[in-house]
Amino acid sequence: MTPASAGRRTRAVIFDVGNVLYDWNLRQFFEKLVPARELELFLRDVVNLDWHSQHDAGRPFAETSAELIAGWPRFADAIRAFGPRFSETVTGLLPGMGDIVRDLHGRGVPLYAITNFSHEFWPPFRAREAAVFDLFDDIVVSGDEKLIKPDRAIYHLALARFGLTADEAIFIDDRAENVIAAEACGIHGHVFRDAADLRARLESLRLL
């Protein structure tokens, strides 16, 4: 939390989704599809975060996969599987996070999310995890907006859509650069480590 945000009244929680609420693990998915001898190369040079971030920014999987397959034809089947089976890369809620979401909701705390997520991959994942996301008031998906964290524009868009002033919200993300960007917009920030650390922070703000 920056000095400028100290002492503000916080009433709403804005979560990131991947690696905050849910465990996102490409390795466990692709180790079933790629030979073990090539898995490290595949994760480093083929289906890596730089390539995947294009989906978060709104590019269609049909385009990105065709380009990647042209460069790595021997991995064509694994690359093609990524889009329609993306939800399998997200293995489940991280320990303790479901309890935090339910406890906040039970106390009447408004829940929101800003997630870097493909506009194509989000709907089936959202449907699979409806029991959790039905507790949220609204979720901004980067692929829908063609804005990606840590671009400050996505935070301003989210605050306007959520009907919040910056000082009313705390934003939780596992990536420090995304939290820093939120704080630059006046939002309270918290770099996620684990549920116990987050619960202590939320208790200090009297949200739990």
LUMNUTOR-478664 format. One record per residue (C-alpha): chain; residue number from 1; x, y, z. Coordinates in pm, whole numbers. Layout:
@c=A | k=NUM | u=X | v=Y | w=Z
...
***
This chain:
@c=A | k=1 | u=0 | v=0 | w=0
@c=A | k=2 | u=134 | v=341 | w=-91
@c=A | k=3 | u=145 | v=626 | w=164
@c=A | k=4 | u=-117 | v=813 | w=-38
@c=A | k=5 | u=-366 | v=532 | w=16
@c=A | k=6 | u=-311 | v=495 | w=391
@c=A | k=7 | u=-620 | v=540 | w=605
@c=A | k=8 | u=-871 | v=524 | w=319
@c=A | k=9 | u=-1209 | v=358 | w=370
@c=A | k=10 | u=-1213 | v=34 | w=171
@c=A | k=11 | u=-1548 | v=-136 | w=106
@c=A | k=12 | u=-1498 | v=-352 | w=-208
@c=A | k=13 | u=-1252 | v=-619 | w=-320
@c=A | k=14 | u=-1123 | v=-657 | w=-676
@c=A | k=15 | u=-949 | v=-988 | w=-748
@c=A | k=16 | u=-724 | v=-1111 | w=-1022
@c=A | k=17 | u=-828 | v=-1463 | w=-1128
@c=A | k=18 | u=-528 | v=-1670 | w=-1242
@c=A | k=19 | u=-281 | v=-1755 | w=-963
@c=A | k=20 | u=-486 | v=-1558 | w=-711
@c=A | k=21 | u=-824 | v=-1729 | w=-704
@c=A | k=22 | u=-729 | v=-2025 | w=-925
@c=A | k=23 | u=-419 | v=-2231 | w=-991
@c=A | k=24 | u=-320 | v=-2182 | w=-1355
@c=A | k=25 | u=-71 | v=-2451 | w=-1454
@c=A | k=26 | u=29 | v=-2499 | w=-1817
@c=A | k=27 | u=283 | v=-2767 | w=-1733
@c=A | k=28 | u=32 | v=-3015 | w=-1591
@c=A | k=29 | u=-178 | v=-2979 | w=-1906
@c=A | k=30 | u=94 | v=-3003 | w=-2169
@c=A | k=31 | u=291 | v=-3282 | w=-2005
@c=A | k=32 | u=5 | v=-3504 | w=-2124
@c=A | k=33 | u=43 | v=-3384 | w=-2485
@c=A | k=34 | u=412 | v=-3312 | w=-2541
@c=A | k=35 | u=697 | v=-3566 | w=-2513
@c=A | k=36 | u=887 | v=-3524 | w=-2186
@c=A | k=37 | u=1215 | v=-3467 | w=-2371
@c=A | k=38 | u=1066 | v=-3159 | w=-2541
@c=A | k=39 | u=841 | v=-3019 | w=-2268
@c=A | k=40 | u=1086 | v=-2757 | w=-2139
@c=A | k=41 | u=1151 | v=-2625 | w=-2489
@c=A | k=42 | u=778 | v=-2622 | w=-2564
@c=A | k=43 | u=689 | v=-2420 | w=-2253
@c=A | k=44 | u=981 | v=-2181 | w=-2300
@c=A | k=45 | u=972 | v=-2118 | w=-2675
@c=A | k=46 | u=635 | v=-2229 | w=-2812
@c=A | k=47 | u=328 | v=-2191 | w=-2589
@c=A | k=48 | u=481 | v=-1932 | w=-2359
@c=A | k=49 | u=342 | v=-1625 | w=-2182
@c=A | k=50 | u=445 | v=-1386 | w=-2459
@c=A | k=51 | u=241 | v=-1584 | w=-2711
@c=A | k=52 | u=-53 | v=-1637 | w=-2477
@c=A | k=53 | u=-72 | v=-1268 | w=-2383
@c=A | k=54 | u=-203 | v=-1204 | w=-2736
@c=A | k=55 | u=-524 | v=-1384 | w=-2637
@c=A | k=56 | u=-554 | v=-1175 | w=-2323
@c=A | k=57 | u=-526 | v=-866 | w=-2544
@c=A | k=58 | u=-811 | v=-984 | w=-2767
@c=A | k=59 | u=-650 | v=-1169 | w=-3060
@c=A | k=60 | u=-846 | v=-1474 | w=-3182
@c=A | k=61 | u=-698 | v=-1816 | w=-3109
@c=A | k=62 | u=-751 | v=-1918 | w=-3472
@c=A | k=63 | u=-500 | v=-1653 | w=-3579
@c=A | k=64 | u=-238 | v=-1706 | w=-3310
@c=A | k=65 | u=-247 | v=-2084 | w=-3334
@c=A | k=66 | u=-211 | v=-2082 | w=-3713
@c=A | k=67 | u=94 | v=-1858 | w=-3687
@c=A | k=68 | u=250 | v=-2074 | w=-3416
@c=A | k=69 | u=184 | v=-2401 | w=-3596
@c=A | k=70 | u=350 | v=-2259 | w=-3908
@c=A | k=71 | u=667 | v=-2210 | w=-3704
@c=A | k=72 | u=640 | v=-2528 | w=-3495
@c=A | k=73 | u=454 | v=-2787 | w=-3707
@c=A | k=74 | u=569 | v=-3083 | w=-3499
@c=A | k=75 | u=369 | v=-2943 | w=-3205
@c=A | k=76 | u=55 | v=-2877 | w=-3408
@c=A | k=77 | u=-173 | v=-3110 | w=-3211
@c=A | k=78 | u=-69 | v=-2968 | w=-2873
@c=A | k=79 | u=-105 | v=-2610 | w=-2994
@c=A | k=80 | u=-451 | v=-2679 | w=-3138
@c=A | k=81 | u=-561 | v=-2833 | w=-2808
@c=A | k=82 | u=-480 | v=-2520 | w=-2609
@c=A | k=83 | u=-781 | v=-2316 | w=-2717
@c=A | k=84 | u=-1074 | v=-2558 | w=-2688
@c=A | k=85 | u=-927 | v=-2719 | w=-2375
@c=A | k=86 | u=-800 | v=-2404 | w=-2203
@c=A | k=87 | u=-1014 | v=-2461 | w=-1893
@c=A | k=88 | u=-808 | v=-2775 | w=-1825
@c=A | k=89 | u=-502 | v=-2555 | w=-1768
@c=A | k=90 | u=-681 | v=-2408 | w=-1463
@c=A | k=91 | u=-681 | v=-2687 | w=-1208
@c=A | k=92 | u=-899 | v=-2540 | w=-932
@c=A | k=93 | u=-923 | v=-2288 | w=-653
@c=A | k=94 | u=-605 | v=-2217 | w=-463
@c=A | k=95 | u=-611 | v=-2333 | w=-100
@c=A | k=96 | u=-824 | v=-2112 | w=119
@c=A | k=97 | u=-942 | v=-1879 | w=-157
@c=A | k=98 | u=-1290 | v=-2022 | w=-190
@c=A | k=99 | u=-1342 | v=-1964 | w=181
@c=A | k=100 | u=-1226 | v=-1602 | w=151
@c=A | k=101 | u=-1465 | v=-1533 | w=-138
@c=A | k=102 | u=-1757 | v=-1693 | w=46
@c=A | k=103 | u=-1674 | v=-1514 | w=372
@c=A | k=104 | u=-1654 | v=-1175 | w=200
@c=A | k=105 | u=-1980 | v=-1237 | w=18
@c=A | k=106 | u=-2143 | v=-1346 | w=342
@c=A | k=107 | u=-2045 | v=-1017 | w=501
@c=A | k=108 | u=-2197 | v=-822 | w=213
@c=A | k=109 | u=-1864 | v=-704 | w=68
@c=A | k=110 | u=-1899 | v=-624 | w=-305
@c=A | k=111 | u=-1677 | v=-856 | w=-510
@c=A | k=112 | u=-1526 | v=-776 | w=-849
@c=A | k=113 | u=-1244 | v=-900 | w=-1071
@c=A | k=114 | u=-1010 | v=-768 | w=-1338
@c=A | k=115 | u=-857 | v=-1057 | w=-1527
@c=A | k=116 | u=-619 | v=-1090 | w=-1820
@c=A | k=117 | u=-816 | v=-1359 | w=-2001
@c=A | k=118 | u=-912 | v=-1442 | w=-2359
@c=A | k=119 | u=-1263 | v=-1338 | w=-2460
@c=A | k=120 | u=-1292 | v=-1685 | w=-2619
@c=A | k=121 | u=-1155 | v=-1887 | w=-2327
@c=A | k=122 | u=-1344 | v=-1699 | w=-2055
@c=A | k=123 | u=-1708 | v=-1809 | w=-2117
@c=A | k=124 | u=-1653 | v=-2186 | w=-2078
@c=A | k=125 | u=-1430 | v=-2132 | w=-1775
@c=A | k=126 | u=-1682 | v=-1889 | w=-1621
@c=A | k=127 | u=-1957 | v=-2146 | w=-1675
@c=A | k=128 | u=-1751 | v=-2423 | w=-1515
@c=A | k=129 | u=-1684 | v=-2209 | w=-1209
@c=A | k=130 | u=-2028 | v=-2048 | w=-1182
@c=A | k=131 | u=-2059 | v=-2138 | w=-813
@c=A | k=132 | u=-1775 | v=-1895 | w=-741
@c=A | k=133 | u=-1825 | v=-1627 | w=-1005
@c=A | k=134 | u=-2199 | v=-1597 | w=-938
@c=A | k=135 | u=-2093 | v=-1434 | w=-609
@c=A | k=136 | u=-1922 | v=-1151 | w=-800
@c=A | k=137 | u=-2099 | v=-828 | w=-892
@c=A | k=138 | u=-1899 | v=-781 | w=-1214
@c=A | k=139 | u=-1581 | v=-898 | w=-1387
@c=A | k=140 | u=-1373 | v=-708 | w=-1643
@c=A | k=141 | u=-1213 | v=-945 | w=-1895
@c=A | k=142 | u=-915 | v=-802 | w=-2083
@c=A | k=143 | u=-991 | v=-988 | w=-2406
@c=A | k=144 | u=-1336 | v=-832 | w=-2422
@c=A | k=145 | u=-1201 | v=-482 | w=-2365
@c=A | k=146 | u=-878 | v=-522 | w=-2565
@c=A | k=147 | u=-697 | v=-371 | w=-2268
@c=A | k=148 | u=-450 | v=-569 | w=-2063
@c=A | k=149 | u=-303 | v=-520 | w=-1718
@c=A | k=150 | u=-89 | v=-331 | w=-1625
@c=A | k=151 | u=-228 | v=-69 | w=-1866
@c=A | k=152 | u=-387 | v=187 | w=-1634
@c=A | k=153 | u=-679 | v=227 | w=-1874
@c=A | k=154 | u=-822 | v=-110 | w=-1769
@c=A | k=155 | u=-833 | v=-1 | w=-1404
@c=A | k=156 | u=-1009 | v=324 | w=-1487
@c=A | k=157 | u=-1258 | v=136 | w=-1705
@c=A | k=158 | u=-1321 | v=-114 | w=-1425
@c=A | k=159 | u=-1379 | v=153 | w=-1159
@c=A | k=160 | u=-1628 | v=331 | w=-1383
@c=A | k=161 | u=-1812 | v=9 | w=-1461
@c=A | k=162 | u=-1812 | v=-107 | w=-1099
@c=A | k=163 | u=-1936 | v=231 | w=-976
@c=A | k=164 | u=-1645 | v=268 | w=-736
@c=A | k=165 | u=-1405 | v=546 | w=-652
@c=A | k=166 | u=-1045 | v=431 | w=-637
@c=A | k=167 | u=-1018 | v=472 | w=-261
@c=A | k=168 | u=-1313 | v=237 | w=-202
@c=A | k=169 | u=-1138 | v=-68 | w=-347
@c=A | k=170 | u=-849 | v=-304 | w=-282
@c=A | k=171 | u=-699 | v=-485 | w=-581
@c=A | k=172 | u=-528 | v=-823 | w=-535
@c=A | k=173 | u=-290 | v=-964 | w=-797
@c=A | k=174 | u=6 | v=-1203 | w=-793
@c=A | k=175 | u=210 | v=-978 | w=-1024
@c=A | k=176 | u=368 | v=-677 | w=-857
@c=A | k=177 | u=360 | v=-467 | w=-1175
@c=A | k=178 | u=-19 | v=-502 | w=-1192
@c=A | k=179 | u=-57 | v=-397 | w=-829
@c=A | k=180 | u=174 | v=-99 | w=-881
@c=A | k=181 | u=-37 | v=14 | w=-1176
@c=A | k=182 | u=-355 | v=-13 | w=-968
@c=A | k=183 | u=-198 | v=188 | w=-688
@c=A | k=184 | u=-95 | v=455 | w=-940
@c=A | k=185 | u=-468 | v=489 | w=-1012
@c=A | k=186 | u=-537 | v=540 | w=-640
@c=A | k=187 | u=-658 | v=187 | w=-563
@c=A | k=188 | u=-533 | v=5 | w=-255
@c=A | k=189 | u=-302 | v=-277 | w=-364
@c=A | k=190 | u=-201 | v=-617 | w=-233
@c=A | k=191 | u=51 | v=-855 | w=-393
@c=A | k=192 | u=-90 | v=-1203 | w=-345
@c=A | k=193 | u=126 | v=-1464 | w=-171
@c=A | k=194 | u=-123 | v=-1702 | w=-15
@c=A | k=195 | u=-468 | v=-1707 | w=141
@c=A | k=196 | u=-347 | v=-1667 | w=499
@c=A | k=197 | u=-153 | v=-1349 | w=415
@c=A | k=198 | u=-448 | v=-1209 | w=220
@c=A | k=199 | u=-695 | v=-1291 | w=496
@c=A | k=200 | u=-478 | v=-1100 | w=745
@c=A | k=201 | u=-476 | v=-798 | w=513
@c=A | k=202 | u=-853 | v=-809 | w=465
@c=A | k=203 | u=-903 | v=-841 | w=841
@c=A | k=204 | u=-685 | v=-535 | w=894
@c=A | k=205 | u=-921 | v=-344 | w=664
@c=A | k=206 | u=-1222 | v=-481 | w=858
@c=A | k=207 | u=-1354 | v=-656 | w=550
@c=A | k=208 | u=-1330 | v=-993 | w=724
***
